Amino acid sequence: MNLSDELQQAVAESGARLHFRFPAWLRPFVFRGITAITIGRRVYVRTADAPDGLERLLRHEIEHVRQINRIGLIRFYARYGVEYVRHRRAGMTSWDAYRAISFEREARAAEEVQGDLDV
């Protein structure tokens, strides 16, 4: 996979481990339409679903790895889940609740940043 030098550096510095397919054990748990998921420092990507936007997608997922590095694995997933549930209980749709999670907002902002991938 040809990635820009900046993205390769960000992957290395974040400690992310890229996997370009979903493992068999994960497939039953991934909703249809999901092209990437981060579990700890492992980033699983379905490259066939995101060939043109791969670098943007990876910037998003690497931001999640940075978030996990910053606050810890358990705190990340606990806060992620609590925020999602809070948004759903406030009446948001599943999609809107997901998009409103603070970690997702940060990751979407990281998608836009090109050439500024410092960890």
ABEGO torsion letter per residue (X at the ends): XBBBAAAAAAAAAAGBBBBABBBAAAAAABBBGBABBBBEABBBBBAAAAAAAAAAAAAAAAAAAAAAAAAEAAAAAAAAAAAAAAAAAAGBBAAAAAAABAAAAAAAAAAABBGBABX
